[in-house]
């Protein structure tokens, strides 16, 4: 049977359940302007074209305000004087001004298209690379759908904001100011009538922004929830179908979409309420000015051309005023998207040890995070397990710790009083690992055995620094692993997990991911060691066959063998295997073990084992119990001297013999 696909926020073995979290922040809402200003480092490289585009748009808008002045000249001059030639000339002027206005707006659009696509691509690239460098503890807390929505929907909102509202907030403000000045110059009394709605409109916009910002953030978080459910349903489709849970999943999905629909309708009601007043108040003001101006024309106090120009200018200002609600809504959507984007980008990547080595500091001061667009280019791949923004909670580096110990006793892989507590563990709960002292000599294979929940997987995750130990230290050939860069550490240590993860790539690409610079010969050798060459060669395109998302086109045993091949392809000096043969049948397991013995003879290995057959691959066995190393010795020695170990192996042997008998009866 195919292996159960891993779902988001699934509780990991050997660790306490994490508190439900999806990355939402409950801090007080910051102002939209302050949020949007954080985009400046990404916008700065293209600022010249954006400023040019804004200037072009302002110029086009001002040209639109010249048209009423031409109308005034046309009505009071050629039309009043019955001059056909002058009327044709005025019509030509209007045509040229209209063409110039349209051409400038088209130029603005051309100027912003390419740079804004570049800004969006840069932000998406920065987010992706930052997420890759974040600690595993961060991914334990965050739903994958929330991250996906930030890299897709939120960035699209930001691009739309930079393309339209950002420019037209400036353009419309300039147009309104210039237009009001023209109105007051033409007829100050009528101008004051038109300016009367300004105060109530400002008050309405302030109330609208406060309410709409809350709804915009809620809607974007709910989009992330919907994305999470869709992703989990696709990855877990075999479970959903196998247990007939499609109806309950559909109900859960409808519940989330109903919440999102309610929030979107609230946003629409807020916008409709604002628009109704934004459109009604200026229309009333224009109507009042029209009546008052008509009376003045009838009394001879105002020329007909001036009234036409005045009303034309007022109508030209209608769109800039009416668009305020639309622009404010888009700006608040963009501000919420910016906050969500930087919630991820603000998560710390480097711990104190890595920062000290990079800067040479020894004063213990916490580093200052650089979250600009180029920050991830210069940040080491330091995905620590702290999962918090407190840089002082990690292990405190000591000069003696960071120096390599060259004594023979220090060679190999060694754990020195290692303690570990998960960041999301309840307050007062005991550490998952306590005072681990273990030494694996060079070229030795150590089997790690323990009951479920004893901390085996957690201990193996500390070696490649998927999590950082909260106490003690781990050394490779006498060098503290915190003194090594992530690249150097993971070039020395290869891992294979019990739950193999494959990518939507070819079989060869999945295997070669485990060895930088590995070639075809290394690929064939690794496949032979994992006994994967047979089924891989039988695939439609051999090693060039796409294995599909999560490798679900393969069986659980096939995926596990490819993961094992990935671990050994780079000929690592240190090998960490977390029960790598659990999904294999008896015959294949024996073949893999025979080939794996050759690899283990040339490397230092820590192997999590649940079966006696896997334990027999090791030179020595360590029993992990209650987060401590309870005993170390050979397999036969522990069977004789340790009752807990004997009970574990007896249960494993009974389960194994039962499975073998069932397999023989099937055959």
C-alpha positions in Angstrom: 0.0 0.0 0.0 1.2 3.5 -0.8 2.6 5.5 2.1 0.2 7.9 3.8 1.1 11.4 2.5 2.3 13.9 5.0 -0.2 16.6 5.7 0.4 20.1 6.9 0.9 20.7 10.6 0.9 16.9 11.2 2.4 16.1 14.6 5.9 14.8 14.2 7.0 11.7 16.0 9.0 11.9 19.2 7.8 15.4 20.0 4.9 17.1 21.8 2.0 18.3 19.8 2.4 21.9 18.7 -0.2 24.5 19.6 -2.5 25.3 16.7 -1.0 28.2 14.7 -1.1 29.5 11.2 1.2 32.5 11.5 -1.4 35.1 12.3 -0.2 38.0 14.3 -2.5 39.6 16.9 -0.5 42.8 17.3 -2.3 46.1 16.9 -2.9 47.2 13.4 -0.3 49.6 12.1 -1.2 52.5 9.8 -1.6 51.7 6.1 1.1 54.3 5.2 3.6 52.9 7.6 3.0 49.4 6.2 3.3 50.4 2.6 6.5 52.4 3.2 8.2 49.0 3.9 7.9 48.3 0.1 10.4 51.1 -0.6 13.6 48.9 -0.6 12.0 46.8 -3.4 10.7 49.8 -5.3 13.9 51.8 -5.0 15.7 50.1 -8.0 12.9 51.1 -10.4 12.1 54.4 -8.8 13.2 56.4 -11.8 10.6 54.9 -14.2 7.9 55.0 -11.5 8.5 58.7 -10.8 8.6 59.4 -14.6 5.3 57.5 -15.0 3.8 59.5 -12.1 4.9 62.8 -13.7 3.5 61.8 -17.1 0.1 60.9 -15.4 0.1 64.3 -13.6 0.8 66.0 -16.9 -2.0 64.1 -18.6 -4.4 65.0 -15.8 -3.5 68.7 -16.0 -4.0 68.7 -19.8 -7.5 67.5 -19.0 -8.1 70.6 -16.9 -7.0 72.8 -19.8 -9.9 71.6 -21.9 -12.6 73.6 -19.9 -10.5 76.8 -20.4 -10.6 76.2 -24.2 -14.4 75.6 -24.0 -14.7 79.0 -22.2 -12.8 80.8 -25.0 -14.8 78.9 -27.6 -18.2 79.8 -26.1 -17.4 83.4 -25.2 -15.5 84.0 -28.5 -16.2 82.2 -31.8 -19.6 80.9 -30.8 -20.8 84.2 -29.4 -19.4 86.0 -32.4 -20.8 83.4 -34.8 -17.3 82.8 -36.2 -17.1 79.4 -38.0 -13.4 79.5 -38.5 -12.8 80.1 -34.8 -15.1 77.3 -33.9 -13.2 74.9 -36.1 -9.9 76.1 -34.6 -11.3 75.5 -31.1 -12.5 72.0 -32.1 -9.0 71.3 -33.3 -7.5 72.4 -30.1 -9.8 70.1 -28.1 -9.0 67.2 -30.4 -5.2 67.7 -29.9 -5.6 68.0 -26.1 -7.7 64.8 -26.0 -5.1 62.9 -28.1 -2.3 64.2 -25.9 -4.1 63.2 -22.7 -4.8 59.6 -24.1 -1.2 59.3 -25.4 0.3 60.3 -22.0 -1.8 57.8 -20.1 -0.8 55.1 -22.5 2.9 56.0 -22.0 2.4 55.8 -18.2 1.1 52.3 -18.5 4.0 51.3 -20.7 6.5 52.8 -18.2 5.2 50.9 -15.2 4.6 47.5 -16.7 8.1 46.1 -16.9 9.5 47.5 -13.6 6.5 46.4 -11.6 6.8 42.9 -13.0 10.4 43.0 -11.8 9.4 44.2 -8.3 6.9 41.4 -8.0 9.4 38.8 -9.2 12.1 40.1 -6.7 9.7 40.0 -3.8 8.5 36.5 -4.6 12.1 35.4 -5.0 13.1 37.0 -1.7 10.2 35.3 0.1 10.9 31.9 -1.4 14.6 32.0 -0.5 13.8 33.3 3.0 11.3 30.5 3.6 13.9 28.0 2.5 16.3 29.3 5.2 13.8 29.5 8.0 14.0 27.0 10.9 12.1 23.8 10.9 10.3 25.1 14.0 8.8 27.9 11.9 7.3 25.4 9.5 6.0 23.4 12.4 3.9 26.5 13.4 2.8 27.8 10.0 0.2 26.3 7.7 1.6 25.9 4.2 -1.5 27.5 2.6 -0.7 30.7 4.5 2.7 30.8 3.0 1.4 30.0 -0.5 -1.2 32.8 -0.4 1.5 35.3 0.6 3.6 34.3 -2.4 0.8 34.4 -4.8 -2.4 36.4 -4.0 -0.8 38.9 -1.7 2.0 39.8 -4.2 -0.5 40.2 -6.9 -2.4 42.7 -4.7 0.9 44.6 -4.2 1.7 44.7 -7.9 -1.8 46.1 -8.6 -1.3 48.7 -5.9 2.0 49.9 -7.3 0.6 49.9 -10.8 -2.6 51.9 -10.1 -3.5 53.3 -6.7 0.0 54.4 -5.8 0.2 56.6 -8.9 -3.4 57.8 -9.0 -3.5 58.8 -5.3 -0.8 61.4 -6.3 -2.4 62.2 -9.6 -5.9 62.6 -8.3 -4.7 64.7 -5.3 -2.8 67.0 -7.7 -5.8 67.2 -10.1 -8.1 68.1 -7.2 -5.8 70.8 -5.9 -5.2 72.4 -9.4 -8.9 72.0 -10.3 -10.0 73.7 -7.0 -7.6 76.6 -7.7 -9.0 77.0 -11.2 -12.6 77.0 -9.8 -11.8 79.6 -7.2 -10.0 81.8 -9.7 -12.9 81.6 -12.2 -15.7 82.3 -9.6 -14.8 82.1 -5.9 -18.4 82.0 -4.7 -19.3 79.0 -6.9 -16.0 77.4 -6.0 -16.8 77.5 -2.3 -20.1 75.8 -3.0 -18.3 72.9 -4.7 -15.7 72.7 -1.9 -18.4 72.4 0.8 -18.5 68.5 0.8 -14.7 68.2 1.6 -15.0 68.1 5.4 -17.7 65.4 5.6 -15.9 63.4 2.9 -12.6 63.4 4.9 -14.4 62.2 8.0 -16.2 59.4 6.1 -12.9 58.3 4.5 -11.2 58.1 8.0 -14.0 55.9 9.4 -14.0 53.8 6.2 -10.3 53.1 6.3 -10.3 51.9 9.9 -13.1 49.4 9.3 -12.0 48.3 5.8 -8.4 47.6 7.0 -9.7 45.0 9.5 -11.9 43.3 6.9 -9.1 43.3 4.3 -6.7 41.5 6.7 -9.3 39.0 7.8 -10.2 38.2 4.1 -6.5 37.6 3.2 -6.0 35.3 6.2 -9.1 33.4 5.2 -7.8 33.0 1.7 -4.8 31.4 3.3 -7.0 29.0 5.2 -8.9 28.0 2.1 -5.5 27.5 0.3 -4.4 25.2 3.1 -7.5 23.0 2.9 -7.2 22.7 -0.8 -3.5 21.7 -0.6 -4.0 19.2 2.1 -7.0 17.7 0.3 -5.0 17.2 -2.8 -2.0 15.7 -1.0 -4.2 13.5 1.1 -6.6 12.5 -1.6 -5.9 8.8 -1.1 -6.9 9.0 2.6 -10.0 11.0 1.8 -11.1 8.5 -0.8 -10.0 5.5 1.2 -12.0 6.5 4.2 -14.9 8.0 2.3 -14.4 11.4 3.8 -15.1 13.5 0.7 -18.4 14.8 2.1 -16.9 15.9 5.4 -14.0 17.6 3.6 -16.5 19.3 1.3 -18.4 20.6 4.3 -15.3 21.9 5.9 -14.3 23.6 2.7 -17.8 25.2 2.4 -17.6 26.5 5.9 -14.3 28.2 5.1 -15.5 29.6 1.8 -18.7 30.8 3.5 -16.6 32.8 6.1 -14.6 34.3 3.2 -17.8 35.2 1.4 -19.1 36.9 4.5 -16.0 38.9 4.8 -15.9 39.9 1.2 -19.5 41.0 1.4 -18.7 43.1 4.4 -15.9 44.8 2.4 -18.4 45.4 -0.5 -20.9 46.9 1.9 -18.3 49.3 3.4 -17.2 50.3 -0.1 -20.8 50.8 -1.3 -21.6 52.9 1.7 -18.6 55.1 1.1 -19.2 55.4 -2.6 -22.8 56.4 -2.1 -21.7 59.4 -0.1 -18.7 60.2 -2.3 -20.9 60.3 -5.4 -23.9 62.0 -3.8 -22.3 64.9 -2.0 -20.3 66.2 -5.0 -23.3 65.7 -7.3 -25.4 67.9 -4.9 -22.7 70.5 -4.8 -22.5 70.6 -8.6 -26.3 70.9 -8.8 -26.3 73.8 -6.4 -23.5 75.5 -8.3 -25.3 75.0 -11.6 -28.5 76.7 -10.2 -26.5 79.5 -8.6 -24.4 80.0 -11.8 -27.5 80.0 -14.0 -29.1 82.8 -11.9 -25.8 84.8 -12.2 -25.7 84.4 -15.9 -29.4 85.5 -16.2 -28.6 88.6 -14.1 -25.6 89.4 -16.3 -23.0 88.9 -13.5 -21.4 85.9 -15.2 -20.7 85.0 -18.8 -22.0 81.8 -20.3 -18.5 80.7 -21.3 -17.3 81.1 -17.7 -20.2 79.0 -16.5 -19.5 76.3 -19.1 -15.8 76.2 -18.2 -16.7 76.2 -14.5 -19.0 73.2 -14.8 -16.7 71.4 -17.2 -13.9 71.8 -14.6 -16.2 70.5 -11.9 -17.2 67.5 -13.9 -13.5 66.8 -14.7 -12.9 66.6 -10.9 -15.8 64.2 -10.4 -13.7 61.1 -11.2 -10.7 62.0 -9.0 -13.2 62.5 -6.1 -15.3 59.4 -6.8 -12.2 57.2 -7.1 -11.1 58.0 -3.6 -13.1 55.1 -2.1 -11.8 52.6 -4.7 -8.2 53.8 -4.2 -8.5 53.7 -0.4 -9.9 50.1 -0.6 -7.0 48.9 -2.8 -4.5 50.7 -0.7 -5.8 49.0 2.5 -5.8 45.6 0.7 -2.2 46.3 -0.2 -1.3 47.4 3.3 -2.7 44.2 4.7 -0.8 42.1 2.1 2.4 44.0 3.0 2.0 43.2 6.7 1.4 39.5 5.9 4.4 39.5 3.5 6.8 41.0 6.1 5.5 38.7 8.9 7.3 36.0 7.1 10.3 38.1 6.0 10.8 39.4 9.5 11.2 35.9 10.9 14.8 35.5 12.1 17.1 33.3 10.1 20.5 33.4 11.7 21.2 32.4 15.3 23.9 34.0 17.4 26.5 31.4 16.7 26.4 31.9 12.9 26.3 35.7 13.2 29.3 35.8 15.5 31.3 33.7 13.1 30.3 35.9 10.2 31.0 39.2 12.0 33.8 38.2 14.4 31.9 39.7 17.3 32.5 38.4 20.8 30.4 40.8 22.9 27.2 38.7 22.8 25.1 41.4 21.2 22.2 40.2 19.1 22.5 40.9 15.4 20.3 43.3 13.6 18.2 41.7 11.0 18.3 43.0 7.5 14.9 42.4 5.8 15.5 44.4 2.6 15.3 42.9 -0.8 18.9 42.0 -0.8 19.0 40.6 2.7 18.5 37.0 1.6 21.3 37.2 -0.9 23.9 37.7 1.9 22.3 35.6 4.6 23.8 32.2 5.3 21.6 29.2 5.1 20.9 29.1 8.8 17.6 27.4 9.5 17.8 27.1 13.3 15.3 25.5 15.5 14.6 28.5 17.8 11.4 29.5 16.0 11.3 32.8 17.9 12.6 36.3 17.4 14.7 36.2 20.5 18.2 35.7 19.4 19.4 35.1 23.0 17.5 31.8 23.6 19.8 29.6 21.6 22.9 27.9 22.9 25.6 30.3 24.0 28.8 29.8 22.1 32.1 29.4 23.9 35.5 29.8 22.5 36.4 26.3 23.7 33.3 24.9 22.1 34.0 26.4 18.7 37.6 25.2 18.6 38.2 21.8 17.1 39.3 19.1 19.6 42.0 17.0 17.9 42.3 14.3 20.5 41.6 10.8 19.2 38.8 10.3 21.6 36.9 13.2 20.0 37.0 11.8 16.5 33.7 10.7 14.9 30.3 11.9 16.0 29.9 12.9 19.6 27.1 14.2 21.8 28.2 16.1 24.9 25.5 16.6 27.6 23.0 17.5 24.8 19.6 18.8 25.9 16.8 19.8 23.7 13.3 21.3 24.3 10.9 22.2 21.5 10.1 25.9 21.2 6.4 25.2 21.4 6.6 22.8 24.3 4.3 23.7 27.3 5.8 25.7 30.1 7.2 23.5 32.7 7.3 20.4 30.5 10.5 18.3 30.8 13.0 18.6 27.8 12.6 16.0 25.1 16.3 15.1 25.4 18.2 15.4 28.6 22.0 15.1 29.1 22.7 13.0 26.0 26.3 11.7 26.1 27.1 9.4 23.1 30.2 8.8 21.1 30.2 7.2 17.7 33.8 6.4 16.7 35.0 6.9 13.1 33.8 4.2 10.8 31.4 2.9 13.4 27.7 2.3 12.9 25.6 3.0 16.0 22.0 1.8 16.1 19.6 4.0 18.1 16.8 2.1 19.7 13.9 3.2 21.9 10.2 3.1 22.4 7.9 5.4 20.5 8.2 9.0 21.8 11.6 8.4 23.4 13.2 11.1 21.2 15.0 9.1 18.5 13.9 11.3 15.6 14.5 14.4 17.6 18.1 13.3 18.3 18.9 12.6 14.7 17.4 16.0 13.6 20.0 17.7 15.8 23.0 16.4 13.8 22.2 18.3 10.5 20.9 21.2 12.6 17.3 20.9 11.6 16.9 22.0 15.2 19.6 23.4 17.4 20.4 21.8 20.8 19.3 24.0 23.7 22.1 22.7 25.9 25.4 20.9 25.4 27.1 20.5 22.1 27.5 18.1 19.2 30.9 17.5 17.5 32.0 16.1 14.2 35.7 14.9 14.4 36.1 17.2 17.4 34.6 20.3 15.7 31.4 21.8 17.2 28.7 21.7 14.5 27.8 25.3 15.4 31.3 26.3 14.2 30.6 25.0 10.7 28.5 26.7 8.1 25.3 25.1 7.2 26.7 24.2 3.7 29.8 22.6 5.2 27.9 20.7 7.8 25.4 19.3 5.4 28.1 18.4 2.9 29.6 16.2 5.6 26.3 14.7 6.9 23.6 13.0 4.8 20.2 12.1 6.1 17.3 9.7 5.2 14.1 10.0 7.0 11.4 7.4 7.8 8.9 9.4 5.8 10.6 9.9 2.5 9.9 13.1 0.6 10.2 13.2 -3.1 9.7 16.2 -5.4 8.0 16.7 -8.8 11.1 15.8 -10.7 12.8 12.8 -12.3 14.0 9.9 -10.3 17.6 10.9 -11.1 17.1 14.5 -10.0 15.6 13.3 -6.7 18.6 11.1 -6.0 21.3 13.5 -7.2 19.8 16.2 -4.8 21.8 14.4 -2.1 25.2 15.0 -3.6 26.7 18.2 -4.9 28.5 17.4 -8.1 27.5 13.7 -8.2 27.5 12.2 -11.6 25.9 9.3 -13.5 28.3 6.8 -12.0 27.4 7.9 -8.5 23.7 7.7 -9.4 24.0 4.1 -10.5 26.0 3.2 -7.4 23.5 4.8 -5.1 20.6 3.0 -6.8 22.3 -0.3 -6.5 23.0 0.2 -2.8 19.3 1.1 -2.2 18.2 -1.8 -4.5 16.3 0.8 -6.5 18.0 0.2 -9.9 15.6 -2.6 -10.8 12.3 -0.7 -10.5 13.8 2.6 -11.7 15.1 1.0 -14.9 11.6 -0.5 -15.4 10.0 2.9 -15.3 8.8 4.3 -18.7 11.8 6.6 -19.1 14.2 5.0 -16.6 15.9 7.5 -14.4 14.4 10.3 -16.5 10.9 9.4 -15.4 8.9 12.1 -13.5 7.9 10.5 -10.2 5.0 13.0 -9.7 4.2 15.2 -6.7 5.4 13.7 -3.5 6.4 10.7 -5.5 2.9 9.2 -5.0 3.1 7.4 -8.3 5.5 5.0 -6.5 4.9 2.6 -3.7 6.0 3.4 -0.1 9.0 1.0 -0.4 10.1 2.5 -3.7 10.0 6.0 -2.3 12.0 4.9 0.7 14.6 3.3 -1.5 15.0 6.4 -3.6 15.4 8.4 -0.3 18.1 6.0 0.8 19.9 6.3 -2.5 19.7 10.1 -2.1 21.4 9.8 1.3 24.4 7.7 0.0 24.9 9.2 -3.4 27.3 11.9 -2.2 29.5 9.4 -0.3 29.1 11.4 3.0 31.5 11.1 5.9 28.6 11.0 8.3 25.3 9.2 7.7 22.1 9.6 9.7 19.3 7.2 8.9 15.9 7.3 10.6 14.5 3.8 10.2 15.2 3.8 6.5 13.9 0.2 5.8 10.6 0.3 7.5 8.5 0.1 4.3 10.5 -2.7 2.6 9.4 -6.3 2.3 11.5 -9.0 3.8 13.3 -10.0 0.6 14.1 -6.4 -0.5 15.2 -5.5 3.1 17.8 -8.3 3.1 19.2 -7.2 -0.3 19.4 -3.5 0.8 21.0 -4.5 4.1 23.7 -6.5 2.3 24.5 -3.6 0.0 24.2 -1.0 2.8 26.9 -2.9 4.9 29.4 -1.9 2.3 28.5 1.8 2.6 28.4 1.7 6.4 31.9 0.2 6.4 33.3 3.5 5.0 31.3 6.0 7.0 30.3 7.0 10.5 26.6 6.3 10.9 23.8 6.8 13.3 20.8 4.6 12.4 17.4 4.7 14.1 16.3 1.0 14.2 13.1 -0.7 15.2 13.8 -4.2 13.8 16.5 -6.7 14.9 17.6 -7.1 11.3 18.4 -3.4 11.1 20.1 -3.4 14.5 22.4 -6.2 13.3 23.9 -3.7 10.8 25.4 -1.7 13.7 28.6 -2.2 15.6 27.0 -1.0 18.8 23.5 -0.1 20.0 22.4 2.8 22.1 19.1 2.5 24.0 17.2 5.9 24.4 14.7 5.9 27.2 12.8 8.9 28.5 15.0 11.3 26.7 18.3 9.8 28.1 20.8 7.2 26.9 20.0 4.3 29.2 22.5 1.8 27.9 25.2 1.3 25.2 26.6 -2.0 24.0 26.4 -4.7 21.4 23.1 -6.1 20.4 23.7 -9.5 22.2 25.1 -7.8 25.3 22.0 -5.6 25.7 19.7 -8.5 25.1 21.3 -10.3 28.1 21.8 -7.3 30.4 18.9 -4.9 29.7 15.3 -5.9 30.2 13.9 -2.9 28.4 16.0 -3.5 25.3 15.1 -7.2 25.4 11.4 -6.3 25.5 11.7 -3.9 22.6 13.5 -6.4 20.5 11.2 -9.2 21.4 8.2 -7.2 20.4 9.9 -6.2 17.1 10.9 -9.8 16.4 7.4 -11.1 17.1 5.9 -8.5 14.8 8.5 -9.3 12.2 7.9 -13.1 12.3 4.2 -12.5 12.1 4.6 -10.4 9.0 6.9 -13.0 7.5 4.4 -15.8 8.1 1.6 -13.7 6.6 3.7 -12.9 3.6 4.5 -16.6 3.1 0.8 -17.5 3.4 -0.1 -15.0 0.7 2.6 -16.3 -1.6 
